[in-house]
Amino acid sequence: MKVKAILIDLDGTIFDITERDAFARYKALSDLGYDISLEAVRRYYHFGAGRLGPVKELGIEFTKEKEKEYIKASFAHFVEREASRLTKIHKGAHDVLSALAKRFRLAVVTSRETLSSTEEELGDFDIRRFFSLIVTREVAAEYYGVEKIPLLPFHEQRKKLYECAIGLTEADPGDMLCIGDSVEELQPAKELGIKVIGVLTGFSNKEDMEKASIPTISDFSQLIKMIDRSS
């Protein structure tokens, strides 16, 4: 596997967002008028369940419009300080990033909007120094000269982020590798000719990844072995 630059998703890939995302979903459901406890949301939250996982298990059915409202509300609560305090870093991620940074150019690509808050969180876990580039929706909007990159549709948003990363690094997509925790994140990268690896600590399960022909690792700590084995 010829790789010069690695694009790495943040939430679910480097960060363990189990508690944080469950809390954000609980707040979003409350916004939409559902009287469901945080404990109930936590009970049904698990890796690989998709962005509507806990909702389905709780017996809630959304219209397409309500689904969009829920996703937007969840994301809005996810980036609030109250939720961010619940973030953890996956075991071994710091050491893996340290080792990778000595061999490749690393970039964070995240659907979060603001650059400053993203850099702050990376700094909190002492991993900001490993990345030469951070692409958020704010960064991509500036790159394209537009006011804003909307969160949804997700596929279009994510593709713009990757195109921004390609432009800013001036790298050939064929020399890039993208690491993420969902098919939704990785499929746009594949379409641009970027190699991909899925991590099973987020929204998509192994079956979904396999259907999309995306090779997987069980967690971020296995990434270096996967890259070396494919070289």
Z-matrix of the N, CA and C atoms (Angstrom, degrees):
N
C 1 1.460
C 2 1.530 1 109.77
N 3 1.332 2 116.61 1 110.08
C 4 1.456 3 120.98 2 178.53
C 5 1.525 4 109.32 3 -80.45
N 6 1.336 5 116.54 4 116.88
C 7 1.461 6 121.08 5 -177.02
C 8 1.523 7 110.00 6 -136.93
N 9 1.325 8 116.21 7 131.80
C 10 1.456 9 121.11 8 174.74
C 11 1.525 10 111.39 9 -115.86
N 12 1.333 11 115.70 10 -31.12
C 13 1.469 12 120.20 11 -179.32
C 14 1.523 13 109.63 12 -135.13
N 15 1.323 14 116.57 13 141.96
C 16 1.463 15 121.76 14 179.85
C 17 1.523 16 109.43 15 -120.14
N 18 1.314 17 115.77 16 123.80
C 19 1.461 18 122.77 17 175.89
C 20 1.520 19 107.53 18 -96.72
N 21 1.316 20 116.68 19 123.97
C 22 1.465 21 119.98 20 -173.34
C 23 1.525 22 110.68 21 -123.39
N 24 1.316 23 115.07 22 125.48
C 25 1.463 24 121.01 23 173.24
C 26 1.525 25 108.62 24 -68.06
N 27 1.309 26 115.73 25 157.31
C 28 1.462 27 119.71 26 -174.73
C 29 1.528 28 112.52 27 -100.00
N 30 1.317 29 116.64 28 -64.19
C 31 1.461 30 121.77 29 -171.68
C 32 1.524 31 112.34 30 -79.91
N 33 1.320 32 115.46 31 118.61
C 34 1.446 33 121.37 32 -176.97
C 35 1.519 34 112.44 33 95.89
N 36 1.322 35 115.90 34 -20.96
C 37 1.463 36 121.21 35 -178.77
C 38 1.524 37 110.35 36 -101.43
N 39 1.336 38 116.22 37 -61.29
C 40 1.473 39 121.15 38 174.46
C 41 1.527 40 110.03 39 -88.98
N 42 1.320 41 115.30 40 -44.92
C 43 1.465 42 120.62 41 -178.18
C 44 1.525 43 111.53 42 -92.24
N 45 1.316 44 115.63 43 137.82
C 46 1.460 45 122.39 44 170.22
C 47 1.529 46 106.47 45 -84.94
N 48 1.324 47 115.86 46 108.68
C 49 1.476 48 120.04 47 -173.80
C 50 1.522 49 112.18 48 -108.34
N 51 1.318 50 117.25 49 18.59
C 52 1.459 51 120.43 50 -175.66
C 53 1.516 52 112.36 51 -52.99
N 54 1.326 53 117.35 52 -55.44
C 55 1.465 54 121.26 53 -178.82
C 56 1.528 55 111.19 54 -68.34
N 57 1.307 56 116.02 55 -40.83
C 58 1.471 57 120.98 56 -177.73
C 59 1.525 58 111.64 57 -64.30
N 60 1.330 59 116.47 58 -47.10
C 61 1.456 60 119.87 59 -176.91
C 62 1.523 61 111.45 60 -70.88
N 63 1.318 62 117.22 61 -36.37
C 64 1.463 63 120.38 62 176.76
C 65 1.526 64 109.87 63 -61.30
N 66 1.326 65 116.06 64 -41.93
C 67 1.459 66 120.58 65 178.61
C 68 1.534 67 110.68 66 -63.90
N 69 1.334 68 116.40 67 -43.58
C 70 1.469 69 120.66 68 -179.73
C 71 1.524 70 111.06 69 -63.12
N 72 1.322 71 117.31 70 -39.18
C 73 1.463 72 121.42 71 179.19
C 74 1.531 73 110.72 72 -68.27
N 75 1.324 74 115.21 73 -38.94
C 76 1.468 75 119.81 74 176.23
C 77 1.528 76 110.61 75 -59.90
N 78 1.329 77 116.81 76 -44.91
C 79 1.466 78 121.13 77 179.60
C 80 1.528 79 111.19 78 -65.16
N 81 1.331 80 116.39 79 -38.56
C 82 1.463 81 120.89 80 179.61
C 83 1.528 82 110.92 81 -65.06
N 84 1.320 83 116.53 82 -43.52
C 85 1.471 84 120.08 83 177.98
C 86 1.522 85 110.90 84 -62.67
N 87 1.312 86 116.35 85 -38.34
C 88 1.462 87 120.89 86 177.08
C 89 1.536 88 110.34 87 -62.91
N 90 1.338 89 116.46 88 -41.78
C 91 1.464 90 121.01 89 177.66
C 92 1.519 91 111.52 90 -59.20
N 93 1.333 92 115.36 91 -35.11
C 94 1.462 93 120.43 92 -177.04
C 95 1.525 94 112.56 93 -86.84
N 96 1.333 95 116.02 94 4.07
C 97 1.463 96 119.83 95 173.46
C 98 1.514 97 115.96 96 95.06
N 99 1.332 98 117.83 97 11.20
C 100 1.465 99 120.78 98 -179.18
C 101 1.527 100 110.30 99 -93.12
N 102 1.323 101 116.17 100 128.79
C 103 1.461 102 122.04 101 -179.57
C 104 1.534 103 109.01 102 -92.98
N 105 1.328 104 115.19 103 78.23
C 106 1.462 105 121.72 104 -178.01
C 107 1.525 106 108.61 105 -124.79
N 108 1.300 107 117.53 106 134.40
C 109 1.460 108 121.37 107 -176.15
C 110 1.515 109 112.10 108 -75.18
N 111 1.310 110 115.65 109 157.01
C 112 1.455 111 121.28 110 175.54
C 113 1.522 112 110.29 111 -62.31
N 114 1.320 113 116.60 112 -36.76
C 115 1.462 114 120.93 113 179.70
C 116 1.523 115 111.07 114 -61.70
N 117 1.335 116 116.32 115 -38.58
C 118 1.469 117 120.27 116 179.72
C 119 1.524 118 111.05 117 -66.77
N 120 1.322 119 116.25 118 -40.93
C 121 1.467 120 120.06 119 178.43
C 122 1.520 121 109.72 120 -64.91
N 123 1.314 122 117.17 121 -44.35
C 124 1.468 123 120.98 122 178.77
C 125 1.525 124 111.54 123 -60.55
N 126 1.323 125 116.47 124 -37.46
C 127 1.461 126 121.01 125 -177.65
C 128 1.529 127 111.59 126 -61.48
N 129 1.315 128 116.40 127 -36.45
C 130 1.464 129 120.53 128 -176.18
C 131 1.520 130 113.77 129 -98.98
N 132 1.308 131 116.56 130 1.37
C 133 1.470 132 119.53 131 -179.66
C 134 1.526 133 109.27 132 -85.83
N 135 1.329 134 116.48 133 128.44
C 136 1.463 135 119.63 134 176.90
C 137 1.523 136 109.42 135 -157.00
N 138 1.316 137 116.03 136 158.61
C 139 1.460 138 121.68 137 179.50
C 140 1.530 139 110.13 138 -60.11
N 141 1.320 140 115.99 139 144.09
C 142 1.455 141 121.44 140 173.99
C 143 1.507 142 115.58 141 81.05
N 144 1.328 143 117.14 142 6.32
C 145 1.461 144 119.96 143 -176.93
C 146 1.525 145 113.59 144 -86.93
N 147 1.338 146 116.88 145 -6.50
C 148 1.460 147 119.21 146 -178.58
C 149 1.520 148 112.16 147 83.55
N 150 1.303 149 115.46 148 173.08
C 151 1.468 150 120.24 149 -175.20
C 152 1.525 151 113.25 150 -71.64
N 153 1.350 152 117.13 151 -16.12
C 154 1.463 153 120.23 152 178.59
C 155 1.522 154 111.75 153 -113.21
N 156 1.335 155 116.76 154 12.27
C 157 1.455 156 121.06 155 -176.04
C 158 1.515 157 115.75 156 -48.06
N 159 1.322 158 119.75 157 -63.29
C 160 1.456 159 121.04 158 -177.51
C 161 1.529 160 112.79 159 -59.46
N 162 1.324 161 115.88 160 -31.92
C 163 1.462 162 120.19 161 -179.41
C 164 1.529 163 110.29 162 -63.94
N 165 1.323 164 116.18 163 -45.53
C 166 1.463 165 120.19 164 -179.75
C 167 1.523 166 110.88 165 -63.26
N 168 1.337 167 115.77 166 -44.67
C 169 1.459 168 120.09 167 -178.81
C 170 1.533 169 112.01 168 -64.96
N 171 1.326 170 115.97 169 -27.31
C 172 1.463 171 121.01 170 179.01
C 173 1.529 172 111.71 171 -83.38
N 174 1.338 173 116.48 172 -0.41
C 175 1.455 174 120.34 173 176.65
C 176 1.518 175 114.83 174 79.41
N 177 1.333 176 116.41 175 20.00
C 178 1.470 177 120.79 176 -179.31
C 179 1.524 178 109.28 177 -96.01
N 180 1.317 179 115.73 178 134.38
C 181 1.462 180 120.84 179 176.32
C 182 1.527 181 109.07 180 -116.94
N 183 1.334 182 115.01 181 126.25
C 184 1.455 183 121.22 182 -179.53
C 185 1.518 184 111.43 183 -104.25
N 186 1.321 185 116.14 184 147.23
C 187 1.453 186 120.36 185 164.82
C 188 1.527 187 106.20 186 -74.79
N 189 1.330 188 118.24 187 167.02
C 190 1.461 189 121.34 188 179.13
C 191 1.527 190 110.78 189 -58.59
N 192 1.326 191 116.01 190 -39.69
C 193 1.457 192 119.93 191 -179.40
C 194 1.522 193 111.24 192 -67.80
N 195 1.334 194 115.81 193 -42.73
C 196 1.470 195 120.37 194 179.39
C 197 1.532 196 110.71 195 -66.63
N 198 1.319 197 116.28 196 -33.49
C 199 1.459 198 120.85 197 177.54
C 200 1.527 199 110.40 198 -62.40
N 201 1.326 200 116.81 199 -43.02
C 202 1.463 201 121.17 200 177.73
C 203 1.522 202 110.75 201 -62.84
N 204 1.328 203 116.66 202 -41.48
C 205 1.465 204 121.03 203 178.64
C 206 1.522 205 110.41 204 -61.51
N 207 1.323 206 115.61 205 -42.16
C 208 1.464 207 121.22 206 -179.08
C 209 1.521 208 111.14 207 -64.78
N 210 1.327 209 117.37 208 -45.48
C 211 1.463 210 121.20 209 -179.62
C 212 1.523 211 110.72 210 -63.34
N 213 1.330 212 116.22 211 -44.16
C 214 1.469 213 120.04 212 179.75
C 215 1.530 214 110.76 213 -64.83
N 216 1.326 215 116.93 214 -42.67
C 217 1.469 216 120.61 215 -179.85
C 218 1.525 217 110.59 216 -66.20
N 219 1.337 218 117.08 217 -41.34
C 220 1.464 219 120.83 218 178.31
C 221 1.520 220 110.43 219 -59.82
N 222 1.328 221 115.77 220 -44.68
C 223 1.461 222 120.01 221 -178.33
C 224 1.527 223 110.93 222 -66.58
N 225 1.332 224 116.69 223 -38.85
C 226 1.461 225 120.62 224 179.40
C 227 1.526 226 110.96 225 -62.51
N 228 1.318 227 116.90 226 -42.26
C 229 1.469 228 120.29 227 178.72
C 230 1.531 229 111.20 228 -72.69
N 231 1.322 230 116.21 229 -31.04
C 232 1.463 231 121.01 230 -178.79
C 233 1.522 232 111.96 231 -59.51
N 234 1.331 233 117.17 232 -37.32
C 235 1.470 234 120.16 233 -175.85
C 236 1.525 235 113.11 234 -89.67
N 237 1.328 236 117.50 235 -0.05
C 238 1.459 237 120.15 236 177.35
C 239 1.526 238 110.45 237 -74.37
N 240 1.324 239 115.78 238 151.65
C 241 1.462 240 121.67 239 -176.91
C 242 1.524 241 111.93 240 -57.98
N 243 1.331 242 116.98 241 -37.91
C 244 1.465 243 120.63 242 -179.27
C 245 1.520 244 111.18 243 -58.21
N 246 1.329 245 116.46 244 -37.71
C 247 1.466 246 120.59 245 179.78
C 248 1.522 247 111.65 246 -81.96
N 249 1.324 248 116.56 247 -37.79
C 250 1.474 249 120.13 248 -174.74
C 251 1.520 250 112.41 249 -61.43
N 252 1.320 251 117.35 250 -26.77
C 253 1.466 252 120.98 251 179.09
C 254 1.528 253 112.29 252 -65.07
N 255 1.335 254 116.84 253 -15.55
C 256 1.461 255 121.22 254 -177.70
C 257 1.527 256 112.47 255 -89.65
N 258 1.334 257 116.76 256 -2.63
C 259 1.459 258 121.02 257 -177.20
C 260 1.530 259 111.93 258 -71.93
N 261 1.329 260 114.78 259 143.08
C 262 1.461 261 122.02 260 172.74
C 263 1.526 262 107.05 261 -128.13
N 264 1.310 263 117.33 262 163.49
C 265 1.457 264 121.03 263 174.83
C 266 1.522 265 107.94 264 -102.82
N 267 1.335 266 116.63 265 138.42
C 268 1.456 267 119.36 266 -179.05
C 269 1.530 268 110.55 267 -61.13
N 270 1.312 269 115.78 268 143.48
C 271 1.464 270 122.20 269 -179.20
C 272 1.531 271 110.23 270 -56.48
N 273 1.307 272 115.81 271 128.88
C 274 1.461 273 121.59 272 177.19
C 275 1.517 274 114.61 273 85.97
N 276 1.336 275 118.22 274 -8.44
C 277 1.467 276 120.83 275 -175.95
C 278 1.529 277 112.32 276 -63.26
N 279 1.320 278 117.29 277 -40.06
C 280 1.462 279 120.59 278 -179.45
C 281 1.528 280 110.82 279 -59.85
N 282 1.325 281 117.13 280 -47.14
C 283 1.462 282 121.22 281 -178.43
C 284 1.530 283 111.66 282 -66.60
N 285 1.326 284 116.74 283 -38.61
C 286 1.464 285 120.93 284 178.64
C 287 1.526 286 110.19 285 -63.83
N 288 1.325 287 117.56 286 -45.06
C 289 1.462 288 121.41 287 179.33
C 290 1.525 289 111.15 288 -63.51
N 291 1.320 290 116.66 289 -40.49
C 292 1.455 291 121.10 290 178.76
C 293 1.527 292 110.75 291 -60.30
N 294 1.331 293 116.41 292 -43.22
C 295 1.465 294 120.98 293 -179.87
C 296 1.523 295 111.55 294 -70.28
N 297 1.319 296 117.47 295 -41.82
C 298 1.462 297 121.30 296 -179.32
C 299 1.524 298 111.90 297 -65.01
N 300 1.340 299 116.38 298 -37.90
C 301 1.469 300 121.24 299 -177.60
C 302 1.528 301 112.18 300 -62.85
N 303 1.317 302 116.90 301 -21.47
C 304 1.467 303 121.08 302 178.54
C 305 1.529 304 111.62 303 -81.31
N 306 1.338 305 116.02 304 -14.86
C 307 1.470 306 120.15 305 -175.57
C 308 1.527 307 114.14 306 -115.29
N 309 1.339 308 116.24 307 -27.90
C 310 1.455 309 120.35 308 -174.15
C 311 1.528 310 111.07 309 -135.61
N 312 1.322 311 114.94 310 162.89
C 313 1.456 312 119.58 311 169.94
C 314 1.522 313 107.21 312 -83.80
N 315 1.325 314 116.97 313 125.72
C 316 1.459 315 121.93 314 -177.17
C 317 1.519 316 111.26 315 -107.47
N 318 1.331 317 115.41 316 139.96
C 319 1.464 318 121.03 317 176.68
C 320 1.520 319 109.30 318 -138.03
N 321 1.313 320 116.05 319 137.67
C 322 1.461 321 121.29 320 171.87
C 323 1.521 322 107.52 321 -86.88
N 324 1.322 323 116.07 322 133.75
C 325 1.463 324 121.06 323 171.62
C 326 1.526 325 106.54 324 -125.08
N 327 1.327 326 116.14 325 114.73
C 328 1.463 327 120.87 326 -174.36
C 329 1.520 328 111.40 327 -135.96
N 330 1.313 329 115.85 328 147.12
C 331 1.464 330 121.16 329 178.62
C 332 1.519 331 112.43 330 -80.34
N 333 1.320 332 117.13 331 1.68
C 334 1.468 333 119.43 332 172.65
C 335 1.525 334 108.93 333 -62.44
N 336 1.318 335 116.10 334 156.14
C 337 1.460 336 117.81 335 -175.26
C 338 1.528 337 113.47 336 -87.74
N 339 1.313 338 117.54 337 -52.57
C 340 1.461 339 119.53 338 -169.76
C 341 1.526 340 113.23 339 -90.33
N 342 1.308 341 115.59 340 141.59
C 343 1.463 342 122.26 341 179.54
C 344 1.523 343 111.24 342 -75.30
N 345 1.331 344 117.23 343 -44.49
C 346 1.470 345 121.12 344 -173.08
C 347 1.531 346 112.20 345 -61.35
N 348 1.337 347 117.63 346 -44.91
C 349 1.463 348 119.97 347 -178.94
C 350 1.526 349 111.34 348 -69.35
N 351 1.336 350 116.22 349 -32.96
C 352 1.465 351 120.30 350 177.58
C 353 1.529 352 110.21 351 -66.75
N 354 1.331 353 115.93 352 -45.13
C 355 1.466 354 120.15 353 177.76
C 356 1.527 355 110.64 354 -62.26
N 357 1.313 356 116.65 355 -37.47
C 358 1.463 357 120.50 356 179.75
C 359 1.523 358 111.15 357 -61.77
N 360 1.330 359 116.59 358 -44.89
C 361 1.463 360 119.73 359 179.79
C 362 1.527 361 111.91 360 -66.33
N 363 1.319 362 116.06 361 -39.95
C 364 1.465 363 119.57 362 176.46
C 365 1.529 364 110.35 363 -60.87
N 366 1.317 365 115.42 364 -39.33
C 367 1.458 366 120.52 365 177.85
C 368 1.511 367 112.22 366 -66.21
N 369 1.332 368 116.98 367 -36.38
C 370 1.461 369 121.31 368 179.46
C 371 1.531 370 111.70 369 -59.30
N 372 1.329 371 115.48 370 -31.30
C 373 1.470 372 120.21 371 -179.38
C 374 1.527 373 111.83 372 -102.90
N 375 1.335 374 116.00 373 11.88
C 376 1.460 375 122.56 374 176.64
C 377 1.532 376 113.02 375 56.92
N 378 1.339 377 116.73 376 41.98
C 379 1.465 378 119.46 377 178.27
C 380 1.530 379 112.42 378 -125.05
N 381 1.332 380 117.60 379 0.11
C 382 1.464 381 119.74 380 179.97
C 383 1.525 382 111.09 381 -59.40
N 384 1.316 383 117.21 382 -36.30
C 385 1.463 384 122.36 383 -174.92
C 386 1.525 385 113.90 384 -66.46
N 387 1.324 386 117.25 385 -13.89
C 388 1.464 387 120.13 386 -178.94
C 389 1.527 388 113.09 387 -83.65
N 390 1.328 389 117.09 388 -11.94
C 391 1.459 390 121.03 389 -173.74
C 392 1.526 391 112.29 390 -110.96
N 393 1.327 392 115.29 391 129.20
C 394 1.466 393 119.89 392 177.22
C 395 1.523 394 111.47 393 -87.51
N 396 1.330 395 116.83 394 -12.15
C 397 1.465 396 121.07 395 -178.06
C 398 1.525 397 110.02 396 -151.00
N 399 1.319 398 115.31 397 140.38
C 400 1.466 399 121.70 398 173.18
C 401 1.523 400 107.42 399 -127.35
N 402 1.322 401 116.19 400 121.53
C 403 1.465 402 120.87 401 179.09
C 404 1.523 403 109.25 402 -110.25
N 405 1.319 404 115.63 403 112.40
C 406 1.459 405 122.59 404 172.76
C 407 1.530 406 107.26 405 -112.06
N 408 1.321 407 117.15 406 178.41
C 409 1.469 408 119.19 407 177.81
C 410 1.528 409 110.93 408 -65.83
N 411 1.317 410 117.01 409 -31.19
C 412 1.455 411 121.38 410 176.92
C 413 1.527 412 110.61 411 -65.53
N 414 1.315 413 116.92 412 -44.17
C 415 1.461 414 121.98 413 178.90
C 416 1.530 415 110.58 414 -63.42
N 417 1.342 416 115.95 415 -43.27
C 418 1.463 417 120.12 416 -179.97
C 419 1.521 418 111.46 417 -66.03
N 420 1.327 419 116.94 418 -38.03
C 421 1.466 420 120.13 419 178.89
C 422 1.529 421 110.56 420 -61.76
N 423 1.328 422 115.98 421 -42.14
C 424 1.467 423 120.14 422 177.63
C 425 1.529 424 110.26 423 -65.22
N 426 1.310 425 117.34 424 -39.40
C 427 1.465 426 122.05 425 179.46
C 428 1.527 427 111.36 426 -61.56
N 429 1.326 428 116.20 427 -41.28
C 430 1.468 429 121.04 428 -178.93
C 431 1.530 430 113.12 429 -86.37
N 432 1.337 431 116.64 430 -9.58
C 433 1.457 432 119.74 431 -179.55
C 434 1.512 433 113.50 432 72.74
N 435 1.343 434 116.48 433 32.65
C 436 1.463 435 121.26 434 178.01
C 437 1.526 436 108.86 435 -118.03
N 438 1.313 437 115.72 436 165.16
C 439 1.460 438 119.89 437 -176.75
C 440 1.521 439 112.33 438 -70.67
N 441 1.336 440 115.89 439 -37.98
C 442 1.461 441 118.38 440 -173.25
C 443 1.532 442 110.68 441 -158.41
N 444 1.332 443 116.14 442 148.03
C 445 1.467 444 122.54 443 170.20
C 446 1.529 445 105.87 444 -105.70
N 447 1.338 446 118.47 445 110.98
C 448 1.476 447 120.43 446 -178.14
C 449 1.523 448 112.23 447 -63.84
N 450 1.318 449 116.12 448 150.47
C 451 1.467 450 121.45 449 177.32
C 452 1.526 451 110.76 450 -63.95
N 453 1.319 452 116.20 451 -41.86
C 454 1.461 453 122.69 452 -179.36
C 455 1.525 454 110.66 453 -116.87
N 456 1.343 455 118.48 454 147.38
C 457 1.463 456 128.13 455 -0.60
C 458 1.535 457 111.43 456 -65.89
N 459 1.328 458 116.20 457 138.32
C 460 1.456 459 121.44 458 -171.82
C 461 1.521 460 112.56 459 -64.98
N 462 1.327 461 117.12 460 -41.24
C 463 1.462 462 121.02 461 -177.86
C 464 1.527 463 110.85 462 -60.87
N 465 1.312 464 116.84 463 -45.51
C 466 1.469 465 121.24 464 -179.75
C 467 1.522 466 110.93 465 -65.80
N 468 1.319 467 115.82 466 -41.96
C 469 1.469 468 120.87 467 179.24
C 470 1.518 469 111.22 468 -60.34
N 471 1.334 470 114.93 469 -47.04
C 472 1.461 471 118.96 470 -176.35
C 473 1.528 472 111.56 471 -67.38
N 474 1.328 473 116.21 472 -36.35
C 475 1.458 474 120.43 473 179.08
C 476 1.521 475 110.60 474 -63.71
N 477 1.319 476 116.68 475 -39.16
C 478 1.465 477 120.52 476 177.57
C 479 1.523 478 111.38 477 -64.48
N 480 1.326 479 116.86 478 -36.99
C 481 1.464 480 120.70 479 178.23
C 482 1.527 481 110.56 480 -63.49
N 483 1.323 482 116.50 481 -43.46
C 484 1.467 483 120.09 482 179.82
C 485 1.524 484 111.22 483 -67.64
N 486 1.307 485 116.91 484 -40.52
C 487 1.467 486 120.28 485 177.88
C 488 1.521 487 110.53 486 -63.15
N 489 1.327 488 116.15 487 -36.59
C 490 1.464 489 121.19 488 175.70
C 491 1.528 490 109.86 489 -64.04
N 492 1.330 491 117.28 490 -44.46
C 493 1.473 492 121.35 491 179.86
C 494 1.520 493 110.91 492 -63.04
N 495 1.330 494 116.90 493 -40.01
C 496 1.463 495 121.03 494 177.67
C 497 1.525 496 110.04 495 -62.45
N 498 1.335 497 116.14 496 -44.38
C 499 1.455 498 120.47 497 -179.37
C 500 1.516 499 113.32 498 -65.84
N 501 1.327 500 116.82 499 -42.67
C 502 1.464 501 120.62 500 -177.11
C 503 1.528 502 112.83 501 -73.37
N 504 1.325 503 117.13 502 -30.92
C 505 1.466 504 119.77 503 178.80
C 506 1.524 505 111.54 504 -87.56
N 507 1.345 506 115.50 505 -17.33
C 508 1.473 507 121.97 506 -176.64
C 509 1.530 508 110.46 507 56.40
N 510 1.331 509 115.04 508 34.70
C 511 1.468 510 120.69 509 -179.04
C 512 1.523 511 110.25 510 -100.02
N 513 1.307 512 115.06 511 154.02
C 514 1.460 513 121.25 512 174.15
C 515 1.528 514 107.64 513 -76.35
N 516 1.345 515 118.75 514 128.03
C 517 1.468 516 120.41 515 179.60
C 518 1.528 517 113.03 516 -52.93
N 519 1.334 518 116.59 517 -31.19
C 520 1.458 519 120.48 518 179.32
C 521 1.513 520 113.52 519 -67.59
N 522 1.335 521 116.71 520 -16.85
C 523 1.469 522 121.87 521 178.43
C 524 1.526 523 111.84 522 -100.05
N 525 1.335 524 115.70 523 11.14
C 526 1.461 525 120.20 524 -176.86
C 527 1.519 526 110.75 525 -112.22
N 528 1.326 527 115.26 526 153.04
C 529 1.456 528 123.42 527 176.06
C 530 1.522 529 107.60 528 -128.91
N 531 1.317 530 116.58 529 135.03
C 532 1.468 531 121.09 530 179.40
C 533 1.517 532 109.71 531 -116.63
N 534 1.323 533 115.87 532 132.10
C 535 1.463 534 122.99 533 179.72
C 536 1.519 535 108.87 534 -114.33
N 537 1.324 536 117.60 535 127.61
C 538 1.460 537 120.21 536 179.46
C 539 1.515 538 111.57 537 -154.78
N 540 1.330 539 115.50 538 172.83
C 541 1.467 540 120.03 539 -175.43
C 542 1.517 541 113.82 540 -109.28
N 543 1.355 542 118.09 541 6.35
C 544 1.456 543 118.82 542 179.16
C 545 1.521 544 111.38 543 -144.77
N 546 1.324 545 115.41 544 150.58
C 547 1.460 546 121.39 545 176.32
C 548 1.527 547 109.54 546 -60.74
N 549 1.317 548 116.12 547 -38.72
C 550 1.476 549 120.83 548 -179.92
C 551 1.525 550 111.64 549 -57.35
N 552 1.317 551 116.30 550 -37.90
C 553 1.467 552 120.82 551 179.34
C 554 1.523 553 111.95 552 -74.84
N 555 1.313 554 116.46 553 -39.15
C 556 1.458 555 121.08 554 -169.98
C 557 1.529 556 114.24 555 -87.16
N 558 1.320 557 117.82 556 -28.59
C 559 1.452 558 120.49 557 -178.17
C 560 1.537 559 112.30 558 -59.81
N 561 1.338 560 119.39 559 -44.03
C 562 1.474 561 119.36 560 177.74
C 563 1.530 562 112.44 561 -61.52
N 564 1.322 563 117.40 562 -34.24
C 565 1.466 564 120.95 563 177.77
C 566 1.526 565 110.21 564 -66.36
N 567 1.337 566 116.32 565 -42.34
C 568 1.465 567 120.58 566 177.92
C 569 1.523 568 111.01 567 -59.23
N 570 1.324 569 115.87 568 -41.17
C 571 1.466 570 121.05 569 -178.58
C 572 1.524 571 111.84 570 -63.50
N 573 1.325 572 116.03 571 -25.08
C 574 1.466 573 120.62 572 179.29
C 575 1.527 574 112.17 573 -90.38
N 576 1.326 575 116.79 574 2.05
C 577 1.461 576 120.50 575 178.81
C 578 1.515 577 114.50 576 88.11
N 579 1.330 578 116.83 577 13.65
C 580 1.463 579 121.71 578 178.74
C 581 1.529 580 109.41 579 -89.52
N 582 1.319 581 117.54 580 135.36
C 583 1.461 582 121.10 581 175.77
C 584 1.533 583 108.91 582 -68.89
N 585 1.325 584 117.54 583 149.11
C 586 1.471 585 120.49 584 -175.84
C 587 1.529 586 111.73 585 -134.59
N 588 1.327 587 114.26 586 151.47
C 589 1.469 588 122.49 587 171.33
C 590 1.527 589 107.15 588 -137.50
N 591 1.318 590 116.28 589 132.31
C 592 1.455 591 120.78 590 178.82
C 593 1.513 592 111.85 591 -97.29
N 594 1.329 593 115.68 592 141.04
C 595 1.463 594 122.22 593 177.41
C 596 1.529 595 107.81 594 -109.23
N 597 1.316 596 116.97 595 129.27
C 598 1.470 597 121.17 596 -173.75
C 599 1.523 598 112.86 597 -88.67
N 600 1.330 599 115.91 598 46.13
C 601 1.472 600 120.55 599 178.85
C 602 1.527 601 110.04 600 -126.13
N 603 1.343 602 115.71 601 30.45
C 604 1.462 603 118.85 602 -177.24
C 605 1.514 604 112.01 603 -149.01
N 606 1.333 605 116.30 604 -132.14
C 607 1.460 606 120.78 605 -168.53
C 608 1.525 607 115.93 606 -80.20
N 609 1.326 608 118.93 607 -31.02
C 610 1.473 609 120.44 608 -176.91
C 611 1.525 610 112.02 609 -103.12
N 612 1.319 611 115.57 610 144.15
C 613 1.469 612 119.92 611 177.44
C 614 1.522 613 110.37 612 -93.62
N 615 1.312 614 116.34 613 175.58
C 616 1.467 615 121.83 614 -175.83
C 617 1.530 616 111.48 615 -61.74
N 618 1.325 617 116.66 616 -40.33
C 619 1.461 618 120.78 617 -179.71
C 620 1.533 619 111.29 618 -61.01
N 621 1.325 620 116.46 619 -44.55
C 622 1.470 621 120.46 620 178.97
C 623 1.521 622 111.00 621 -63.33
N 624 1.333 623 115.91 622 -41.02
C 625 1.465 624 120.13 623 179.05
C 626 1.528 625 110.85 624 -64.47
N 627 1.314 626 116.56 625 -42.94
C 628 1.461 627 120.44 626 -178.89
C 629 1.525 628 111.40 627 -64.72
N 630 1.325 629 116.70 628 -38.47
C 631 1.463 630 120.82 629 177.73
C 632 1.526 631 111.13 630 -61.20
N 633 1.336 632 115.75 631 -32.04
C 634 1.462 633 121.16 632 179.73
C 635 1.523 634 112.00 633 -90.64
N 636 1.345 635 116.63 634 7.03
C 637 1.474 636 123.02 635 -179.18
C 638 1.526 637 111.94 636 57.81
N 639 1.329 638 115.25 637 43.28
C 640 1.463 639 121.62 638 178.29
C 641 1.531 640 109.18 639 -109.92
N 642 1.341 641 118.77 640 118.47
C 643 1.468 642 120.80 641 177.11
C 644 1.523 643 109.95 642 -65.66
N 645 1.307 644 116.94 643 149.19
C 646 1.462 645 119.88 644 -174.56
C 647 1.524 646 113.32 645 -129.77
N 648 1.330 647 113.64 646 159.00
C 649 1.461 648 122.91 647 168.59
C 650 1.521 649 106.41 648 -128.68
N 651 1.317 650 116.79 649 151.69
C 652 1.457 651 119.55 650 -175.38
C 653 1.521 652 112.56 651 -71.60
N 654 1.342 653 116.82 652 -30.41
C 655 1.462 654 120.41 653 177.15
C 656 1.527 655 109.66 654 -157.58
N 657 1.316 656 115.67 655 169.63
C 658 1.463 657 122.47 656 -172.77
C 659 1.525 658 112.97 657 -62.03
N 660 1.331 659 117.08 658 -27.44
C 661 1.464 660 120.45 659 -177.16
C 662 1.530 661 112.35 660 -65.17
N 663 1.341 662 117.42 661 -17.13
C 664 1.463 663 121.21 662 -178.52
C 665 1.531 664 112.82 663 -90.01
N 666 1.316 665 117.64 664 -0.12
C 667 1.458 666 121.23 665 -170.62
C 668 1.542 667 113.18 666 -62.39
N 669 1.316 668 117.90 667 -46.00
C 670 1.459 669 120.33 668 -177.13
C 671 1.521 670 110.95 669 -61.97
N 672 1.320 671 117.45 670 -42.69
C 673 1.466 672 120.89 671 177.86
C 674 1.527 673 110.95 672 -60.99
N 675 1.324 674 116.12 673 -39.47
C 676 1.455 675 121.24 674 -179.77
C 677 1.528 676 110.93 675 -65.22
N 678 1.326 677 116.56 676 -43.33
C 679 1.470 678 121.33 677 -179.82
C 680 1.518 679 109.68 678 -65.79
N 681 1.323 680 117.84 679 -46.42
C 682 1.469 681 121.31 680 -178.21
C 683 1.533 682 111.52 681 -65.92
N 684 1.311 683 116.45 682 -35.76
C 685 1.466 684 120.58 683 -179.95
C 686 1.523 685 111.04 684 -68.55
N 687 1.330 686 115.94 685 -29.78
C 688 1.475 687 120.88 686 -177.43
C 689 1.510 688 112.52 687 -89.49
N 690 1.325 689 117.78 688 -6.62
C 691 1.470 690 121.08 689 -177.05
C 692 1.521 691 111.69 690 -77.74
